[in-house]
Amino acid sequence: MVRTYYVYLLTNANHTVLYIGVTNDLIRRVAEHKANSHEGFTKKYNVHKLVHFETYSDINAAIAREKQLKAGSRAKKLALIEANNPAWEELVG
């Protein structure tokens, strides 16, 4: 059985905070963030809006990508989001 892993980016309602994570069930994980079911960063800063995700068949590749994104600048993260969400700039404008 081939598993799918997801690297995802979330933001808050004001688009001021970004969160990057990895999961094997994107729908479940985003629902957990929205329900504030776990203590931590996303609950503290109300980070619930999915703005980008990527799929991988290898967990090690997904983790490497997560680390790469986390190490990148905010500008690079925003450029990635904008490339896949043309209306993003209008939202945060």
C-alpha positions, 0 to 999 in steps of 0.5 A: 500500500502506497501512503500519501504524506502532505506538507501543508501551510496554514495561516490565521484570519489576518494572514499574519502567522504561518504554520508548516506541518506534515501529516498523512491525513490532511483532512483530519489534521486541518480539522484538528487545527480548526477544532483547536484539539491540540495545545500549541502554536496553532491553537494559541494563534488561531491558525486554521486556514489551509493556504498551501499543500504538497503531496509526497509518497515518501515520508522522508521527502515530506519531512525534508521539504517541511524543514526546507520550508521552515528554514526559508524566509517569510517572503519565500513562503508567501511567494509559494502561497501566491503562486498557487493562490492568485487571489492571495495578494488581494487578501493580504494586500 
